[in-house]
Amino acid sequence: MCCGHRDSTSPDPWGCFNDNQNWQSCGCGNKLLSGRSGCSFGRDSCTETRWHPDYSPRRHHAAEVLLLHRLLTLPGRFFTDNPSDADLLLVPHLGKTACIASWARSGRKESCSEYACSCAKDLQQEMLARLRKFPSFEDPQLLKRHVFLFTSSLQSVAAAYPAEALLVHFGPKPWRGARNHFLVPPLICHGGLPEERQTRLGQTSTRNVFVFLVLGLQRKDVLFNFRYQLYQGLLDAGSKRPHLNIALLEIFERTAIHSANVSEIWQIAERAVFCPVPPGDNPVTVRFFRVLLSGCIPVLFTTLGGGQSSIPTDSLAFWSWDEAADFYGSSPSHPSPTVPLFARGAQRSLQRMRRNYSLTDSLPFADTIKYEDMVLFLDRSVVRDGTLLDSLLAVPEESILQKQAAIRRIRHLLLYRS
């Protein structure tokens, strides 16, 4: 049974993949929805016309589906029957998809959280047990050529992948220069951007929104303090400058959204100059890529690295565990990975995730893409003291034009082509 109730008195709507590999949503909370998404889970290029609380917040994880499909459909000359002759040994397992599907099949039980990937643990362990039956998996040199797909963050891996193997994921890299961790962007479908003639403040006839902010302010009973200050600060500052077009949109984290039309939401980003991207409880936020691919300049809030940080003092921290603590309104604790990320025998003290992550360690293709040319970094204090809008107005028009041009040059590198 795809959609149903755990029992007759406690409605527990959820979603699943139907026979056509489309996600069928059964609703959000206690409200049943009759509609379903017409988009496949990663196989086809598709722009959703309606928001589905089960499907829409998760479709970007389908990057692994498309990657596996692309690799398996390469011409025959790319394949060999001899593992020793292969440059890469692809493991045809969809790690994140298994987490989502097992959580849905459980009826959305909290103990089966897709982000802890609890109910997919047995499946992943079974997959690893099968691999151990192959001599190539037990060969230390060939083990390094195995490729595992898990297009999510490392925090949600259930079973430990071999630390020596190649792991494709969203980031961040667990340590600087981790060459066997290959970062890829989330799956986002966007069309081309029209040519624009720039005017004052980087605005055009099509890009006529000065600031666009879309975010969730709370999850269950937890209010995200930094995000609330950001939202309220822009709301107050905008009321004092009615000539500026400032668009604010609140979403409910991972569940629902005020607007039922997904495409309408990101069409606002396609008309905006600046799009603040507040930090969350995870280094990787799909919102960053959505606004960037929309041609809007992402505004990131950070501080200089250094001190007890493991990134150079001249690097800007893209994300830190302190921000995760602020996200939950708690005190920061020493971070630990969900799974072992280091080879067997490594010192236990090393099996900790770093407190801060630089832009290079957090985003895909950072050795090729100069993200700093497209992103505006502001100190977190501008949100605390209410000077964010003044800071944005102070950005020289020449700098705005340069960042918009840089986005146009590289956006194709972050898109999955059908």
Secondary structure, DSSP 8 states (H G I E B T S, - for coil): --S--SSSSS----EEE-TTSBEEE--BTTB-------SBSSSS----SS--TTTGGGGGGGHHHHHHHHHHTS-GGG--S-GGG-S-EEEEEEHHHHHHHHHHHTTS-GGG-TTTTGGGHHHHHHHHHHHTTSHHHHSHHHHTTEEEE--S-GGG--S---TTSEEEESS--SSTT-TTEEE----------------GGG--SS--EEEEEEEE-EETTEE-HHHHHHHHHHHHHHHH-TTS-EEEEEEETTTEES-S-HHHHHHHHTTEEEEE----SSS--HHHHHHHHTT-EEEEEE-B--TT-SS-TTSBEEEEHHHHHHHHTS-------SS--S-TT--GGG-S--SEEEHHHHSTTTTT--GGGT-EEEETHHHHTT-HHHHHHTS-HHHHHHHHHHHHHHGGGG----
